[in-house]
Amino acid sequence: MKFFLDANIPNSSTGIFKELNYDVQHARDIGMANSLDSEIINYSTKNKRILVTKDLDFGNILNYPVKSHVGVIILRLPFYYNAKQINRVLLNFLMIVKEKEIKNSVTILEIGRYRTRK
């Protein structure tokens, strides 16, 4: 699987994906740290990458219909979570989720659970 991490995801999170042998890019590493939402989703779709973000706007299926992108994972975690805590949640999720569950869907990831909309 290929992933694209939005600028609001810690840079250190790329290491979690790489540990699990996933192809991952971070918005900051390719000069997209200040990009518009439309640029972020277009880049991830064009490059066939699942977007990982904290931006709840990407959950709006009127603006971002499920079939218009490769997939979006939205982290809904407490605002005070630090990078280490975020990475732990991501690792636990990536260890159990199947590609077919998150491809072409919107997944809301919370502490200890996730739900997917296809």
N, C-alpha and C positions, 0 to 999 in steps of 0.2 A: 504494500500500500504506500501511497505517496501523500504527504501531508504538507500543508502550508500554515505556519503559525503567525497569527496576527501580531501586531506590535504590542498589544496589551497582554501578551503571554510572555512570561520570563524567558530571557535568552537561554538560561540553563535548561529549559524544558527540551531543547533540541537534543540534549544528551540522553534523555529518557527514550526518545524515539530511536535514536541511533543505537542504543543498547539493545533494542529489540529488532534491529536490522531493518528499520523502516527508512525510506527515503524522505528526508525532511528539509524544508527551507524555512527560514524565519524572515519576516518582513524587514526587520532592521538590517539583516545581512545583505539584502539586495536593494537597499535604498528606498524601501516603501514604508518607512516608519510613520510618515505623515500623510499617507495616501487616503483618498476618499474610500468609503465603503464600496462604491461601485467599482473602483479600480482594484480593490482587494479581491472581491468576488470574481471579477473578470479574469484576473491573473490566475487565481486558483482553478477556475474552470478551464481556461485555455491550456493550462499545464497539467490538467487532470489530477489535481491535488485536493484532498479533503481539507477544508478550512477549519482551523481550531482557533476559537476566539472567546472573549468574554462579552463581546458586543451583542446585546439582546436584539438589536435591530435585525440581525440576520435570521432571527426566528420568525419574522413577519413573512408569511407565505404569500401575501399579496405583492410585496416588493421583491421577494426572492422565492418564487415558486420552487417546490421540491425538485422538479424535473429540469430546472434551469441550471443546476450546478452539480458537481460530483458528490458533494456532501458537506455538511456543516456540523461541527461539534461545538456547542455553546456551553462554556463553563459557568455554572451558577453557584459560586462559592462565596463564603463570607468575605466582605471587603478587606478584612484584616488578615486574610491568609497570605503568608509570605511564600516566596518561591519554593522553598523546601516542601511546604504543605501542599501547594498546587501540584508539584511534581509527584508527590506521593499519590494524590488522587488520580492523576493522569496514568501513572504506572499501574495502579490497581485496575483501572478501566481497560487499558490496552492489553493487559494480561488475560482478560476474560472475553472481550468483545470479538465478534466475528466480522470479517470484512463485509459480508452480505448485509449485515445489520446496519452498518453506517454508510454504505455507498448509496448515493442518490436519496439521501434522507436528511432530516434535521434531527440531531441528537442533543438532548439537554442532559448535561452531566452535572450531578450534584454529589454531595458527600454520601458515599455508600450506595448510590443508585443512579440509573440513567433511564431515560425513555426516548423512544425513537418515533418519529413521524415520517411516513413514506408518502 
